[in-house]
């Protein structure tokens, strides 16, 4: 439950204030009244936090934060119930006594800020939690609370279901925190088959954080369930543009390709997902996405990169053949398929 460590300090442009948050939300084309700010503190929360801090013997902010964290889970203080499926604001987590790691972390951040200690959220590098819904992968990320002092950061973990370690993290400012909140709500709504709620929340998430791949993956899942397969592929394309080896986006693409009977594209996306990083198969998957969007010149660029990366991979020439077929170049189709066949035969002969 409790963890401390050191990570990099704040980067430029981060927003850690409600008024600054509202102004930034407006610049991104959204009404702050339609976006959830997860760190508001009620008078009851502030009074409770102040009472806890009065009982703290240590004078430093870290001592007070540790006391606040312990007090949240001391017997008889709160009857907190961990529920991984519930993403709540700080106020609701305090009132209802339940929630997931983001809910408890938001509560901790809200109360610590209310007593003058500027904490914030941090995403830690740990395997993300994923869930499948009708074959598609929904992503949940783990967050912790953090406090910065002298250029270093101490973290406070509220992940109650696992003690798995983490080694580094990235700062989440208040705008991205709202994006994560809406993405979590959207993911839960997908599982509950409330697709209108899912779509609305995931559109907010990707508008607030257009450079966050997980938000685009979950938006793709919602669109796929709504029957907008082209929109889903576009969302996965955005995710891969941010994170080329995103295995969840690639797995979801593979699933949709398979439903469409596009076995070659499905196989490529699945192999790219298995690599879990930038690879020839990731480049091939990106090329297939570009072809799907009608961006043939961009697809050709990815295919050329894949061939330079591994000129002896048959799948590369299968991809070139798919592009040639789209361009109505029948001779090139035969040429590339022949090359793929010869490479496979040569590989089989060396086994």
N, C-alpha and C positions, 0 to 999 in steps of 0.2 A: 504493500500500500504506500510506503514511504520510500522515496528514492531521491538522492541528490547527485549532482554532477556538474561538470562545466562544459559550456558550449559557446559558440561565437556570440558576440554582442550585437546590439541593434543595428539594422541597416537603414539607410536613408528612405524616407517616404512612408514609414510605418505610422499608423494612426492608433493612439491609445487614449481616446477621449471621446465622450459621447457627442459633443458638439462638432468636433472635427470629423467624427464618424458620419454624422448626418450630412455635413457639407460634402464629404467624399461620395456618399451614396447618391446625392443629387447629381454630381458630376458624371456618374455612371448611368444616368438616365432613369433612376428609380425614385419613387416617393418614399422618404424615410418612414412614413406611417405604414407602408406596406411591407417593410422589412423588419425583421425581428432583431432587436439589440439584446443579446443574451445576458448582459452584465448589470442590469438595473437592480438596485438594492432597496428593499422596503424599509420603513422605519423599524420594524421588528427585527429585521436582519442586522441592521446597523447597531441596534441596542444589544443584541446578542453578541455580536463581535466585540463591541466595546467592553462588555462584561468579561468576556474570555480574556482579553488582552490585559485587563486590570490584574488578573491573577498570574500574569507571567513574570517570572523572576528575571529572565534575561533581558537586557536593555536593547539589544540589536534587532533589526527588522527580521532577520532569519529566525531568531529565537521566537519572536512573536508569531511568525508564520507557522513554525513547527507546532507551537501551542495551539494555534487556530486549527491546524489540520488534525491534530490528535483529538481536540475537543469535539470535532464534527462526528467522531466515531466512538467516543467514550460511552460506556454503558449508561443508559438512562438519559443521555443528552438528547439524542435524536433516535427515532426508530427508523433509520434509513434502510431502504430495501433496494438492492442493486437489480436493475432491469435493463439489460443491454438494448432492448428494443425502444426504450423511452428516452428521447432527447428533449430535455426541458430547459426553460430559461432558469436563471438563478432563483428568481422569485418563486416559480412553481416548484422547483426542487426543494426549496426551503419549506414551502407550505405543505407539499404532498409527501415529503420524506422519501422520494424514490427517484430513479433515473439511472442513466448510464454514466460512463466515465466523463463524457463531455458535460453532462448535467452537473455532476458533483464538482468538476473543475471550474465550471462557470460560477457556481455558487461560491467556491473558495475565492475566486478572482474578485467577484462583486463585493464580498464582505471585506477582503483585505484592502481593496481600493477604498472602501468606505471609511476605513480607519487610517488612511493616508499612506498605504504601502502599495506602490504601483506595480502590481503583478500583471501577467498577461498569459495567453495560451501559447503552447509550443507543440508542434507535431513531432513526434519522435520516430526515429528510424527503427521500425519493427514491422514484421510482416503484417500487412493490413488484414482485418477481418473481412472475409467475403462470404456472401450467401448466394445461393442459386435460386432463381425464380423462373420456372418453366425453361430451364436450360441456360438462362442468361445470368451473368455474374454481377452482383451489386457489391460495391465497395464501402467499407467503413474504416476510418482511420482513427488511430489512438492519439489522444492528446493528454498533455500534462499542464500543470500550472508552473509558471517560472517567475523568478525575481532576479533582476539584473543589479549587480553591484561591482564597481571597480572593473568594468569591462568583462566580467564573467557572469555566468548565470547559474543559479541553483534551481532545481526542479522539484516539484511536489506531485507525486503520482497518486491517482485515485482509481487505478485499474484493479478492481477487487477480485476479478475472476482468474487472474494469472500473475505470476511473478516473473514472466519472461523478461530478459534484460534488453536494454537499448543502448546504443553507443553514441548517437548524435541526434541532433534535432534541428528544426527550423522554426523561427519565430512566426507566430500567427498574429497579425494585428487585428484590430476590432472589425475591420471590413471583411477580412477573410474569415474571421470567426463567425460572422453572420452568414457568410457563404456556406461554411461547414454545417452550421445549424440547419439551414434550409436544405442542404443536400441530404443530411441525415433524416429530416422529416420526409423528404421526397423518397428516399430509399425505403423507409418504413411504409409509406403510402403505396409503393409498388407491391410490397409483400401483402398488403391488405386489399389489393386490387382497386384502390381508390386512385385511378390514373389521372383524373383531373387535378386532384391535390398534388400528386407526384409531379406532374408536368409544371404546374404553377411554381412550386418550390424549387425545382431544378432549373427552371429558366431564371429565377432570381439568383440562384447560386452561381450559374455560369456567367451571368451579367456582372455580378459583384467580383468574381474571380475567374476571368476568362483564361488565365494562364494556369489553371488547376485541372489536371487531367482527370482526376477522380470524378469531378462534377460532370464533365462531359460524358464519361462512361455511364454514369447513372442516368443522365438525360437520354442517352442512346437507348438504354433499357426501357425507359418509359415510352419513348417514341415507338420502339419496336412493338411493345404491347398494345399501343394504340393503332397499330397497323401502318405506321409511317416508316417503312423500311428504309426508304431513301434518306429520310431525316435521321434515322438511327445511324446509318453508315456515315453521314456527314458529321454527326457528333463523335463517332469513333475516330474519324479522320482528324478532328480537332484534338482529341486526346493524344493521338499518335504524333501529331505535329509538336506537341509539348513534351511528350515522353515516348520516344520511338519504340521502346521495348515494353510498353505497357501490356502486360500479359492479359489483363481483364478485357481490355478493348479488343485485343487480338482473338481471344477465346470467343467473345461475343460475335465478332465478325465471322469467325469460322462457323458458328452455330447458324447464323443467318444465311451464309452462303450454302450451307448444307441443306437448309430448308428450300432454297431456291434450286437445288439440284446442281449447283456449281461446285463440283467435287474438287477440281484443281485448285480453285481459289480457297476453298475451305481447308484443304490440306496444307497449303502454303501458310495461311494464317495460324493454323494450329502448330505448325513447326516453328513459326516465328515466336509464338507464345511460349513454347518450350525453351527457347533460347533465353528469354527474359532479359534481353539486352539488344542493342543495335547489332544487326547481323544481315547477311544476304537475304534471309527469309523475311526479316522486317522490311527491307527495301522492296522485296517482291510484293509483300502485303500492301505496302503503301502504293506501289504501282497499280495493283488491282483496284484499290480504292479510287485512285485518280482516273482510271479507265471507267469505273462505274459512274463517276461524276462527269465524264466526257472530256476530261483534261488529258488528252492523249500525249501532248508534248511533255507535260510534267511526268506522266507515266513512263515515257521513254527515258527521261532523265534518271529516274529511280532504277530502271532496268539496266541502264549503262553502268551505274554505280555498282549494282549487284554483280554484273559481269566482271567488272574490274576487281571486285572483292574476291570472287571465286569463279574463275572462268571454266572450271571443270564441274560445276554443279548443274545437273540436268534440269532442275526446276527453273533455273535462270532462263534456259532456252524455251521451256514450256511457257514462261511468262512472255518472252519475246514473241512467241508464236501467237499467244492470245492477243497481243497488241497488233501484230501484223494482220490477224483475222479481222479485227475491228476496223483496220485501215484498208481492208480489201486487197491486201498484197498476198495473193495465193502462193506465189513462188517463195516468198520469205517464210510463210507458214510451213511449207514443206521443208525448207532449209533448216529452220530452227527445230522442228520436230525430229528431223533426221539427226541433227547434232545431239539432241537430248537422248535419242535412242542409242546412238553410238557410245555416248558417255556411260549410260547405264550398262550396256553390254560390256564395256571395258572394266567398269567397276565390279561387275559380277564375275568376270574372268580372273580377277585378282583375289577373289575370296578363297 
